[in-house]
Amino acid sequence: MGEVICKEALVQIVSERTDESQAVVRRILKGLMETIRSELSNRNQVVLRNFGRFYTVHKLERRARNPRTGESVVVPSRWVVKFKPSKNLV
């Protein structure tokens, strides 16, 4: 498994590759993440060509078992975010 790249490391890498200041890259990355989050909360898909697609899926309520106690519990319905990578990504 490869190295984990955190947001600050990503800002530094993009800054070096684009010759933009880290402050500019940080603002753009923050704006991109806020936009993706906002669109997904409105149940819209976000498609980045040659990268992938972010979308939401509604998971229905289900029964599950607590592995520690063996007790049966109800997991409520919820929306989850999924990502499908483009065939060109890797």
Secondary structure in CASP SS format (residue, H / E / C, confidence):
PFRMAT SS
TARGET T0000
AUTHOR 0000-0000-0000
METHOD secondary structure of the structure
MODEL  1
M C 1.00
G C 1.00
E C 1.00
V C 1.00
I C 1.00
C C 1.00
K H 1.00
E H 1.00
A H 1.00
L H 1.00
V H 1.00
Q H 1.00
I H 1.00
V H 1.00
S H 1.00
E H 1.00
R H 1.00
T H 1.00
D C 1.00
E C 1.00
S C 1.00
Q H 1.00
A H 1.00
V H 1.00
V H 1.00
R H 1.00
R H 1.00
I H 1.00
L H 1.00
K H 1.00
G H 1.00
L H 1.00
M H 1.00
E H 1.00
T H 1.00
I H 1.00
R H 1.00
S H 1.00
E H 1.00
L H 1.00
S H 1.00
N C 1.00
R C 1.00
N C 1.00
Q C 1.00
V E 1.00
V E 1.00
L E 1.00
R C 1.00
N C 1.00
F C 1.00
G E 1.00
R E 1.00
F E 1.00
Y E 1.00
T E 1.00
V E 1.00
H E 1.00
K E 1.00
L C 1.00
E C 1.00
R E 1.00
R E 1.00
A E 1.00
R E 1.00
N C 1.00
P C 1.00
R C 1.00
T C 1.00
G C 1.00
E C 1.00
S E 1.00
V E 1.00
V E 1.00
V E 1.00
P C 1.00
S C 1.00
R E 1.00
W E 1.00
V E 1.00
V E 1.00
K E 1.00
F E 1.00
K E 1.00
P E 1.00
S C 1.00
K C 1.00
N C 1.00
L C 1.00
V C 1.00
END
